[in-house]
Amino acid sequence: MKQYLSLKEKAKDCVLLFRLGDFYELFFEDAIDCAPILQIALTSRDKEIPMCGIPYHSLETYIPKLLNSGKKIAIAEQMEEPGKGGIVKREIVQILTPGLSIEEEERVLVSLNFFENNYFLAYLNFGARNLKLIKFKEREELEDFFLNEPIKEAIFPENLKLEEIVPKNISINKMPVDYFNFHLSKEEIMKTFDVLSIKGLNLEDEFIPVFGGMLKYVRETIKENLKSFGEIEIKNEEEEVLPPSTLRNLEIFKTMEGEKGESFFYFFNRTITPMGKRTLKNWIMHPLKEKKKILMRQEAISYFLKNKNIIKNIMNILKNIPDIPKILGKLEIGREHPREILSLGQAVAKLKEINKLILNPDCEILKEILTYFKEIPEEIFEIDKILKDDIPYLYKEGGFIKEGISKELDDLKKLKSNSSEAIFEFEKKERERLKIPTLKIKYNKVFGYFIEVSKGQIDKVPKDYIRKQTLVNAERYYTIEIKELEEKIMSAEEKIIKLELEIYENLREKIKDKIKFLIDLSEAVGKLDALLSFAKVAEEEGFTAPLISEKRELKIIEGWHPVVSKLVSLPFVPNDCHLDSETKQIMIITGPNMGGKSTYLRQIGLICLLSQIGSYVPAKEAEIPIFDHIFTRVGSADFLHRGESTFMVEMIEMARILRGATEESLILLDEVGRGTSTFDGLSIAWATVEYMHNKNCGLVLFATHYHELTNLSNELERVINKTFAVKEYKDKIIFMHKLIDGAADRSYGIEVARLAGMPNATIERAKEILFILEKADLLKDKDIKKTMPKQLFLFEEENPILEELKKLEIEKLTPLDALNIIAKWKKEI
C-alpha cells in the first residue's frame, strides 16, 4: 500500500491501474468511482480498503470505458520478475488521456491559443499519427470545427478563458503558461522532429507556441518523444473550400439529427483499410483547388475502370493490411504485441505484388504510389522469417521465434527438449522398477517437478525418494536425479526466454528505424484505397466524369442526390442545373414544402464537392468550375448557451457567407429571414439577393417561401426563377419533384400539415385564415389585426361578441337592428 500510495501521489489526477500479478488493481476512491464505469464488482482488501481489478490481458477492453468517461489513466507495471525477495519494483510506465490513446481511432487531442484576434489550433489524432495546424479568424468557425471532429481533449494556457468555446463533453486541461512559451516551444518542436532548424518545417511563428505546447504535453504524458508523425497539415480556415458549417449542412459525416448511418460518407465510403478511410475523409474535408491534381485523381479512376479485372486482386491484398500507423504508435511506446508486428510484416511484404498488377499507369498519382511499394525495406521481410505464425498471447514466456534464427537458441531448445524427454523416460523406468503403474511425474510453479504416488502404493516407495508433500489420496516425492533434470530444463527455459526477447527487441529496433518510411507507405496505401473506392462508386452507382471548367459556369444534366436516391422507395427524379456569372448568377427556387428544394440544394453541393475532390459525380453529364468556397445556409439551430437564438445563428452564418464570398464561390441558401417577422425577414432576404447580385458573390441557389422575391428577376439581370412542379387532384396534391422554369404562387403548407397528421379542426381553421389573408393585400394593409378573422370561443369571458351581447338592451331593438347585429357577428366569425 505504501508503494501504491507513492505512485498515486505522482499521478494525482489519474486513475491508477496498479499491476499485481495477473491483474491491474484499483484502490480507494479510484475503485469506488471506476467499478460502476467498468461494470465490475467492488470488493475490499483487509475489510478496509475498497478495491476492484481487471485481468491484465483484457486491458484494452476496459481502457476505452474509462477514457469515454473523461478519466486520465496511469498504468503502473511490475519492473522485475516476482520471487526474488522483497516487494516487486513498480513504476508508472504510461499515462493515457481521453485524447491520447491508441485503443480507438476516433480520439483527437487539440491545443488552443489566442493571439492577435486569431485562434490557433494544433490537432493530433494519436492513433492515426495525423497532425494539423489550423488558424481560425472567427470564433463561430472554431465552434463548428469542434462539433464536426471527434475531439476528446483540449489543452490551453491557464491565463486564457477558452473553456466557453469547448463543448462540455470534451475533457479540458489548463496548462501552465510556460507550456506555450515561444522559445521553449521552438526547442520542443526541433527535439521532436530531430532537426537543427525549424525553418524546414515551414511553420509560421504564430503556430509555434500552440504546437510546441501540445508536443510537450504529449511527451510528458506518454513518456515518449514521438517521431512517427506524417506530414504536418497547415491550414487557414478562411482559405478552406468547405467551412465546418457546410460539412454539417450537407450532412457529410452525420445527418442533422446526428446519425452517421444515413450520412453521405456512410453511403460513399467503399474503402477497405483504416488508412483508406482516413484518406477519403481527409480528401472530402479538404477539396482541391488545382485542376491538375483533380485530373490526376480522375485519371486514376479511369485507369481502374478500364482495368476492372485487377481491382479484385488489389482488394484481396489491401483487405489484409492492418492499421499501420496504429501499430507503429504502439511500437513507439512499447505496447505492441509481436502478433501485430507479424501481421504488419506479412501484409506490407505483399504490397510488392501490386506492382505486377498495376502495369504502365498513365497517371502521376499511381506512379507515385507504386514507388513506395517497390522500395519496401528488407527489414520488413525479416519479420516473417523471424516470428512464428502461432505466437502465444503471453509471448514473454517464450516460444515465438522460429528455428534457424540463432544457433544458441536452437541448442537451448534442443537441450530443453532432451531434458523433458529424460523426465518421461525416468517416469517410465521408475514405474517398471518399482512396479507402481500409477506413478506419475508432475510439475507446478511452486514445487517444480515431483513424483506422485497414490496412498495404496506408498509401501513400494524406495529410500532414495524424499517426501515433499502429503495429500489426502497421495504422497509427493523428489529425487536428486529429478532435481538435476529440473535444473537443466529451468535453466534452458530461462535462457530461451531471455534470448528470444533479445532477438525480438533487435527486430523492434530495426522496424523503429523504418518508421518514417512506413508512415509514408501507409499514406500511399490510403491513397490507393481511396482511389479504388472512387472507382467502385463510379461503377456501382453509375457516376460520370465531370468536365473541370475554366469558366465560371456550372452545368449539371440529370443530377441526383447520392444518398436520398438510395433511401426513397420511389424512383428518384433527376434534375438539371445551369448557372453562370454573366447571365444566370442567382437562381431563386420556389415551390411547395416537400417539393424537393432542400434535397436539390444539397445534391448540387455534393456534386460540386465530389468534382473538386477528383471523384466522378452522380449526373448524366456535368461541367463544373473550381470553387474557392462552398457556402451553405440550411436548416435552423440555436446556441442558447451563448445567448444566440435561431435567428441570430442564421444571421451570423449569413454575415460570414456575405463577407467571405467571392465571384469564385458557390452559395447554397435554404431560407433566409424566416426566423423573424414576415416583413423583417422578407426585407433581409430581398437585400441579401441584391447584395449578392451587385457584388457578384459567385453562383447562388436560393430556396425560399418568400414568393415576392421572384419579382427580382424583373429588376436584376442575372436572377432567374425556378420552381418545383406540383399537380393538384381534387383536394390532394402530387409532388412531381421536377425543377421547371417559373415561380410558385403558394407553398402548400396546409396540405403538408394535413399529411403530417395535424388535427382536422386546425387544418380547417388554417384554411379559413389563409383565405382571408390572401384576400387582403397585406403588403399595403400593415394593420393585420383589422384583416385577421376573430375566432369565437364560447367559454372565453373576454370574447368581444359575448361582451357585446351582455350589453345589448333587447327590449329597445327593432327586428331590423337585431338582424343587422347578427349579420355583423356572422361576418366576424
N, C-alpha and C positions, 0 to 999 in steps of 0.2 A: 504494500500500500504506500510506503514511503517513496518507492521508486515510481509508482503510478502518479502520486501527487506532485513529485518534482517535474515529471514530464508534462502533466496537466498545467502546471504553472507557466511552462514555456509556450503553451498554446491555449491561453485562457478563452479566446473567442471561438475555439473549435470544439467539436465533439471528438473525444479521443478514443480511437479504436486500439486497444491495448492487447498485443498478441500474447496469448497464454496457450502454448501447445498448439492444438488444432483449432483454436477459437480466437476470435477477436472479442474481447470483453469490454463492456461499458459499465461504469460505476457511478454511484451517487446521482446527481441531477441529470447527467447525461443519460443514464439508464432510465430514469423516470420519464424524461422528456422523449426519448427516442423509441422506447419499447412499442408504444402505440403506432408510431410512424412506420416502424419496421414490421409491425404485426407479429411480434414475438413475445414470449412470456417474460414478465418481470419477476425475478427471484431475489434472493438476498444471500450475502456471504456472512457467516457468523451471526446470522439473525439481526445484523445491524446495518450492513452496507447494501443498499439496493444495487442490483446488477442484472445484466442481460447479455447474451452473446450470440454471435453468428459464426458458422463454420468458415474457416479461412479460405477454403476453395470456392465458397459461394459469395465472396466479397463483391464481385462485380454485379451481382444480382441486387444487393442491398444498397450500394453506393448511390444509384440514381434516386432512390426513395428519399434519402437524406438530403441530397442536393436539391431535389424538387421542392423540399420543404424549406429551402433557404439556408440550410446548415453548411458551415465550413467543417471539413473533416481533417483531423490529424491522424496519420497511421504510424503507430509505434511497433516496430518489428524486433524480434529476437536477433541479436547480432552475433550469437555464438551458439554452438550445439549444447543442449542440456546434458547434465550428467557429469560435469567436470568440477563439481563442487561450488557451493555458493549460489547466489541468485544470478540467473542468466542476465547478461547485459542487454539492455533495450535502448533503442534510440528512435526519435521521430524521423522517419525517412522520407515522408511525403505529406504535403498538405493539398487537399482538393477543395475547391470552392465552386459555387454554383456556375461560374463562368469559365472555370479551368478544370476540365475533366475530359478524359479520352474515352469514357464509357459510352457517351452519346454524341452523335454528330451535331445535333442541333443545340449547341451550347456556345454562347458568344460572350466574351468579356469586352467591355468598352472602357476607354479612358476619356474623360471630358475636360476641356479647358475653355475659358472665355477670355478673349484677348482682342482689344481694339474693335469692339462691337461685332465680332465674329465668334462662332462656336467651332472649336476644333475637336475632332473625334478620332481616336485610334481604336481600331476594331480587330479583334483576334478570335477567329474560330479555331480553337485549340486542337480539336480532333482532326480538322481538315487542313491545318497548317496554313490557313488563309488569313492574310494580313492586309488591312486597308487603312488609309488615312484620308479623312473627308473633312471638307470645310463647309460650314453652313452659315449663310448670311441671315436667314430667318429662323426664329425660334420655332415657328409652326412646322417648318420643313424638318427640323430635328425631331420634333414630337411625332410627326408622321413616320419618320425613319424608325423610331423606337417601336411603333405599332406594327411595322412590317417585318421586322427582323427578330430572330429567336434569341434576343439578348437576355441573359440571365443575371448579369452582374455588371455594375458600373462603379468606377472609382473616379474621384476628382479631388482637387485641393480643398482642405478643410476651411479655407478662408472664403470660398465661393459658395453661394446659396443656389446650387444647381439641382437640389433634390426635388423641387417642384416640377422640373421638366421630366424627371424619370418616373415612368409608371410604377404604381405601388407593388406590382408583382415582381419587380426586379430588385435583387439584393444590392444594397448601396454600401460602399466603403469610403469614408472621408479620410484622405491620406495627408500626412504632414506636407507642408508647402515645399520642403526640401526635395520631395519626390519629383517635383516639377521645376526644379532649378535648371536654368538653361545649360550651364556648363557641366553640371553633374549628369544631366540627361544626355548631353552630347557624348560624354565618356561612356555612358551605359550603352548607347547605340553602337559606338565603334567596337566596344568589347563584345557585344552580342554578335555582330556581323564580321568580327575579326578583320577590321580594316584600320588603316593608319589615318585615313582622312574620310570625313563624312561627305565630301563632295561627290564621290562616285555613286552615292545612293540617291542623288537628285532630290534631297529634302529641302524644302523652304524652311527658314529659321523658325517661322511661327508654328511649325509642326513638331519641332524638336522637343519642347517641354512635355507635351501630351504623350508623345511616342516614347521618350526616354522614361517617363514616369510609369507607363504601363510595363515596359520591359523590366524595370527594377522590381515592380510588384510581382511579375511572373517569376523572375529569378529567385526572389526571396521566399515566394510561396511554394514553388515546386522543387526548390533546392537544386536547380539546374540552370545553366546558361545555354539557352536553346540556340541552335544554329540551323535548324531544318525548315525554316520558312521558305515559301515560294517567293515569287516576285512581290514587291510591295506595290499595291494599287494605290495611286494617289488621285483623289477625286475632289473636284469643286462642285458641290451640289447644284450650283447655279448653271453649270455647264452640262449637267446630265440631261439626256434626252427625256428620260422618264422621271418626273418628280415622284416622291413616295405617294402622294395623293393619287396619281394616275395608276400606280400599281394596285392601290386599293379600289379605285373606282372601276377599273377594267376587270376586277376580280381575278387578278393574275395568279396569286398563290392561295387565296381563300375568298369565299364569297362575302357579300356584305354582312351576312349572318355569322361569319366566322368559320364556315365549313370548308375544309380542304378537299373533300371528296367530290365536289362539283365545281372546283376551280378550273381555270384554263390550264394551269400547269399539270393538274391531275390527268386531264384528257390528252394533253400534248406530249407529255414525257414518255419516251419509249426507250430510255437508256437502261443499261443492264449492270453498270458498275457504279459504286458510290462516287467515283471521280467524274463519271459522265453526267450523273445527276447534278452534281455541284457546278460543273462547267456549264451545263444547259441553263441552270438557274442564273448563273452569273451573266451569261450572254443575254438572257431576257431582261435582266435588270439594267444592263448597260449596252443598249443598241449602238451600232456603229455609225460613224459619220463620214467614213471614207468609202467611196464607191468601189475602189479596188478590193478592199477587204471583204465587202459584201459579195462581190462577184466571185471571190476565191471560194467562199463557202458554197455559193450556188454551183460552182464548177464541181466541187466535191460531191454534192448531191447528184448532179447529172452523171458523174462517173459511176456512182453506185447504182443508179437506176439503169444505166447501160450494161452494168455487170452484176445483175441481180444474183447470179449463181454464187458469187463469192460472199455475199452478205451473211448467209447462214454459217459458213465456215469461220468467218471472222467472229461472229457472235459466239460460236462454240468455244473459241479461245478466250474472249473477253468475259464470258459468264463465270469463269473460274478465277478471275482476278480479284483478290481481296482488296480491302480498303488500305492501299499502300501508305498514304500519309498517317493514318491512324496507327498502323503497326510501327512506323518509324517514330511516331511520337512516344509510343510505349517503349521502344528500344532505347530512346534517349534518356528516359527516366528509369530504366531498368525494370519495367513492369510487363515486358513481353513474355510470351511462352514460346519455347522452341517450335511448337506446332505452328504458330503464326509465322515464324521465320521460314519454316519449311514451305508453308503454303505460298508465301511471298516468293521464295526462290523458284519453286516449281512453275508457278503461274507466269512470272516475269520471263523465265527462260523460254517459255513457249511463244512469247511475243515475237521472237525472231522469225517464226513461221509466217507471220503476217506479210513479211517482205516477199514471200513466194506467192502470196495471193493477190496483193495489190501491185500489179506489174505496169510499169511505164505510165504512172498517173500524169495527166496533163494539167495538174493544178498545184500551185505552190504549197498550199496548206498540207496536202497529203505527202508531198515530198519532204516537207519539214518534219512531219510526224514520223515518217519511216526512218529518218536519220537516227532517231533515238533507239528504235528497235534494232538497228544494225550495230549500235555501239554498246550493247549490253556488256558490262564488265565481267571478266572471268570469275570474280568472287561470287557472283550470283549463281553461277553453275556449280560452284563448290558446295553450296548449301545442300543440294540433293545428294551429292556424293558423301557428305559427312553425316547428315542426320537420317535416322531410321524413319520409315513411313509410319510405324506404330509407336509414336513417342508417348510414354506414360504421362498421365496428368501430373503425378508427383515426380517430375523429371530430376529433381535434386537428389533423388535416391538412386540415380544412375539408370543405365540400360537404354540410352537413346542415341549412342554414337555407333556408326557402322563399323564392321570389322575391316581391317586393311588400312585404317587411317593412321594407327600408331602401333608399332611392333610391341612396345612396352605394354600398351593397353591389351593387345591381343594375348600376350604372355600371361598377364594377370588374370584375364578371363579364363584362360586355359587352366591355370593353377586353381582358381576357384572351382571350376567345373570338375577338375580331377579330385579336389578335396571333397566336394559334395558326393561324388561317386564313391569315394572312400568311406564316407559316412554310411551310405546304403550297403556297401559291401560289409562293413563292420556289423551292421544290424543283422544281415543275412547270416554271417558267420556265428554271431552270438546266439541266434535262435537255434541254429543247428547244434552248437556246442553244448548249450545248457538245456536243450530240449524244451524250450519255452516258446511255443508258436505265437503267443500273443505279445511277445516282447516288441516294443516299438521305440524308435529314436525320434524324439520330437524337439521343437525349437520354440522359444518365445524370447521376447526382448529382455525380460527380467533375468532368466536363468541361462540363456543361451541354449546349447544342445544338451539334452539329458536322455537317460534311458527310463522308460516307464514299464513297470511290471505289475500285473494285477495281483490283488491280495492273495488269491488262491495259489499263486506260483512263487511266492517270495522265499519259500523254503529251498528253492533251487538256485537262489542268487549266490554267487561266489564271494569270497572275502575281499577281492580287489574292487568290488563295487562300493562306492562311498555314498551313503544316503544323503539326499539333497532336500527332499520334501515328502511329507506324508499326506495322502489324500484319503477320502472315505473308502474308495474302492481300489486304490493303487498306491504304489510307492515309486518315488523318483530317485534315480541314482546318476552318478557320473563316474568316469574313469579317467586316469591320466592320459590314456590314448585318445579318448574322445575330446578332451580339453585341448590337446595338441592340434588335433584336426580343426577344432573350432577356431583356434587362434590363427591358423593358416587361412581359413575361409574369411574370418572377420578382417584380418589384415589386408587380404587381397581385395575384399569388397570396399574397404575404406579407401584404398589406393585407387581402385577403379573409379569410384565416385569422384574423387579429387581430380584424377586425370581427365575424366570425361568433362567435368565442369571447366577445366583449364582449356581443353580443346574448343568447347563451346564459346568460352569467353574470347578466345582468339578470333573465332568466326564472327562474333558480335562486333568486335573492334574493326574488322575488315569491312563489314557492312556499314558500320557507322561512318567510315571514311568515304563511303559512296552515297551518303545521304543526299547531298546536293543533286547528284545525278538522278537518284531515284525519285526525288521530288519533281524534277523536270520531266522524268519519264512518266510519272503519274499524271502530270498535266497533259502530256501527249496522248496518253490513254483516254483521258477525259474528253479531249477534243475529238478523237476518233469516234468515241462512243456517241458524243453529241451529234456529230455529222451523220453517223449511221441512223440516229434517231430521226433527224430531219428527213433522211431518205425514206425511212419506214413510214413516217407520217404522210409524206408526199404520195407514196404508192398506195397505202391503205385508205387514205381519205380523199384521194383524187385532187390534191393540191397542184397548182401550176406555178411555173417560174415567173415572177413579176419582172417587167422591164424597169430598170432603175433610170428614172427620167432626170434629165439635166434641167428641164423646165419646171416652173412652179405650177405643175398641173397634175391633178390626181384623177385617174380613170380606173374605175373598177367595174367590170361587167360580170353580172350574176355572182356577186359575192355572198357568202353565208357565214353565220356565226358558228365557229368550230365546236362550241360546247352546247349551245341551245339546240343546234340541229341534231345532237345526239340524245338530248333529254326529252324532246317533244315527241308525242306519238304520231302526230300528223306529219306529212311531208313538209319540210322547211321551204319557205318561199324565198328564193334568192332575190337580191336587189342590186341595182347599179348605183354608181356614184360618179359624178363628173363635176369637178371644181377646178378653177384656175384663178390665178391672181389678177387677170386682166378683165374678164367678163363675168365670171361666176365665183366670186371670192367667198360669199356668205350664203349658205343655204338655210332658210327659215323652214323648219319642219313642223307642220301642224297635223292634227289628226286625232282620232279617238284614243281614250285611255285603253290600254291593252292592244292598241293597233300595231305596235312594234317599234315605236320611236326609240326607246331606251336600248332595245336589242340592236337596232340598226346603228346607233351611235357607237356602241361597244364593238360591234363587228367591224366597223370601219377602223376604229382604233387598233384592234387586234391585227387586222390585215396589214395596216401600215407598220405596226411593231414587228410582225413576222418578217415583212420585207426587209426591215432595217437590221435584223439580226442574221440575215443571209438565208432565211428559210424560204421554201415555197409557200404559197398563200391559198386560202380557201376561196377561190374565184375561178371563173372560166377564163378570164383574161384580166391583167392588171398592169397599169403603168403608174409607178409611184415615185415621187421625188424623195430625197433625203431630208428629213425634218430635224431642225436643231432642238426642238422640244415637242412633246406630245402632251398638251394640257387637257385636263378633263375636269368637269364640274358636274357630278352625278349624285343624285340622292340627297338625303338630309342627315345631318348629325349634329350633336351639340357637345360642348365641353363645359358642362355646368360647374365642374370642379375649379375651373379658372374663370368663371363668370361670363361664359360666352354661350349665347343662345344659338339655336339652329340657324336663325337668320344672320347672326353675327359671324358664325363659322362660314356660311355661304358667302358673305361679303368679303371676309378675309381671303378666302380662296380666289374670289373674282379679282380682288385687288392684286394678288400675286400673279395671276394669269395676265392681267392687262399690263402690269409693269414689266413682266418678263417676256411677253410675246414679241416676236419679230415677224418680218414678212416670210420667214422660212419655217414658221411654226404651224402645227396642226392644233386646232382648238375644238373640243367637243363639249358642248354645253347642253345639259338636260335640265331645263327650267332655270331661270334666273329671276329673282324677285318674288318668288311665291311665298316666302316666309313672312311677308308683311302685308299691309292693306293693299287692296286691288290697285288703287291709283299710285301709291308709292312704288309698288312692285312693277307695274307696267311702265312707269316713268324710268325706273332704273334699267329695266330690260331694253327699253327703247334707246336710252342714252348709250348703253353698252354696245348695241349693234352699230349705232352711228360712230362711236369711238373706234371700234374695230375696223370699220369701213374706211374712215378718214385717215387712220394711222396705218392702214393696210397690215393688220396684225395676222398675217398668214391666212391659211384656209380654215374656214369656220363652218361647223354644223351646229345649228342652234335649234333644239327641240323646245317647243313652248305650247302652252294653252292660252297665251295671250294672242288671240286671233287678230287683234288690232295691229300686231307687228307685221302682218303680211302686207299692210299698206306701204311699208318701207321700200318694197320692190319698185314702187312708182316714183320714189324720191331719190333712192340711192342706186347708182348704175350697176354695181356689182352684187346686188342682192337678188336672189331667186327664191321662189316659193315651191315647196314640195309638200305633199300630204299623203297620208296612208289611206288607201281606199277602204270604204266600208259600204255594205249593202243593207238596206232595210227591208224586212219582210214582215208584213203585218205589224205586230208590236215588238218584233225582235230585230236584233242587229247581227250581221255576219261580218267578222273582221277578215279582210282579204290579205292583210299583211304585205300589200304591194305598194311600193312608193311610186306616186304619179305626180305629174305637174299640177300645180294649182294650190289652193288653200282651203282648209276646212273652215266651216262656219259654226261648228259645235264640237264638243268633246265627248258626248255620250256618257258623261259621268254617272248620271242617274241609272242608266241601263247597267253599267258596270256594278253600281251599288246593289242593284237587284240581283245580279249574278252572284254577288258576294254573300247574299243571304240577309240583307237588311230587312227589317220588318216592313210589311206591305203598307202599313199606315204611314210610316216615314217616307217610303217611296212616293206614295200618292200625294202627300203634303209637299214634298220636294218638287213634284211636277207642277202643282198649283203655283208655288212661289216662283219657279222658273218661268212659267207662262207670263206672270205679271212683270217680272224683272226684264224679260225680253221685250215686253210690250212698251216698257218705259225706256226713254233714252237716257241711260244712266250717266253717260259722259257729259250730258248737258244739265240734267237734274241731279245735283250732288246731294240733295236732301233725301237720302234713301228712305228715311222714316215715312215720308209722305207717300212713297210708292209701295213700300212693303205692306203686304196684307196683314191684318191683325187676326191672330188665331184666337178662337173662342174657347176658353177653359171654364166650364160650368162651375167648378168648385174653387175658383180663384177669386178671392174677395175684391181685388183691385181691377177686375175686368171692367173696361170703360162702358161696355153695353149694360152690364149688370148695374153699375153705378148710375147710369142714365135712367134705367128702368126704375130704380128705387126712388128717384127724384120726381118721376112723372106724376102729375095730378090728372089721373084718368078721367075724373068727372068733368074736367074743363076741356077735354079733347073732342074735336069733331071727328066723325068717321074718316074724313079725308086726311086730317092730321095724323091719325093713327096709322093709316095705310102708308103715308109718306115716311113715317118713322120706321115702320117695319121694312119698307123698301131700302131705306138708308142702312139699316142694320144688316140686311141680307148682302148688300154690296160690300160692306166692311168685312163680313165673314168670308 
